[in-house]
Amino acid sequence: MIIKSIKEIIAEVKETPELMHTLTDDADIIQDVGLDSLQMMAFLLRIEERLGVRFDFESFDFSHLQSISALAAR
């Protein structure tokens, strides 16, 4: 369910509904999805809001965005 939620949020932020169905669990959130800096912040804030998690942006490592499944495992 977490992976599905992450894909939904990516599709919303990119305003591309078909991404929900085309992204694989191994898709690189930075390279494959291509979020710009504003979209990335919107994505992370929506993840926090919808999934009830908090990112420590002081120690946040972009390797966490290596894939959708890697982020879901965090």
Secondary structure per residue as TSV (DSSP state, phi and psi in degrees):
chain	resnum	aa	ss	phi	psi
A	1	M	-	360.0	-33.5
A	2	I	H	-65.1	-43.5
A	3	I	H	-62.0	-41.8
A	4	K	H	-62.0	-42.0
A	5	S	H	-63.8	-41.1
A	6	I	H	-62.3	-43.8
A	7	K	H	-63.2	-39.9
A	8	E	H	-62.0	-43.6
A	9	I	H	-65.7	-42.5
A	10	I	H	-59.2	-46.1
A	11	A	H	-61.2	-39.4
A	12	E	H	-66.0	-47.5
A	13	V	H	-65.0	-40.2
A	14	K	H	-79.9	-8.8
A	15	E	T	54.5	42.5
A	16	T	-	-135.3	85.5
A	17	P	T	-55.4	-32.4
A	18	E	T	-66.4	-18.1
A	19	L	H	-58.6	-31.6
A	20	M	H	-54.3	-33.3
A	21	H	H	-101.6	-15.0
A	22	T	H	-103.7	-20.4
A	23	L	-	-72.4	135.1
A	24	T	-	-91.1	164.3
A	25	D	T	-64.4	-24.1
A	26	D	T	-93.5	4.5
A	27	A	-	-62.3	132.1
A	28	D	-	-75.5	121.6
A	29	I	T	-65.6	-30.4
A	30	I	T	-86.4	-54.3
A	31	Q	T	-74.9	-48.1
A	32	D	T	-79.1	-38.3
A	33	V	T	-84.1	-37.3
A	34	G	-	73.0	42.2
A	35	L	-	-69.8	133.2
A	36	D	-	-79.8	178.7
A	37	S	H	-63.0	-39.4
A	38	L	H	-69.1	-40.9
A	39	Q	H	-64.6	-37.4
A	40	M	H	-62.6	-44.1
A	41	M	H	-65.0	-43.0
A	42	A	H	-61.6	-41.2
A	43	F	H	-60.9	-50.8
A	44	L	H	-64.5	-39.0
A	45	L	H	-66.9	-38.4
A	46	R	H	-68.2	-36.1
A	47	I	H	-60.2	-47.1
A	48	E	H	-58.4	-47.7
A	49	E	H	-65.8	-50.8
A	50	R	H	-75.0	-36.2
A	51	L	H	-99.0	-3.0
A	52	G	T	66.9	33.6
A	53	V	-	-112.8	164.1
A	54	R	-	-128.0	129.8
A	55	F	-	-92.2	137.4
A	56	D	-	-90.9	96.9
A	57	F	T	-68.8	-16.0
A	58	E	T	-68.5	-34.8
A	59	S	T	-115.4	10.8
A	60	F	-	-65.0	133.7
A	61	D	-	-116.9	131.0
A	62	F	G	-66.7	-10.0
A	63	S	G	-65.3	-20.2
A	64	H	G	-65.5	-18.3
A	65	L	G	-100.8	14.0
A	66	Q	S	-57.8	-35.1
A	67	S	-	-157.8	163.5
A	68	I	H	-61.6	-42.1
A	69	S	H	-67.9	-32.7
A	70	A	H	-65.7	-41.6
A	71	L	H	-66.5	-40.4
A	72	A	H	-62.3	-31.2
A	73	A	H	-75.6	-17.0
A	74	R	-	-75.4	360.0
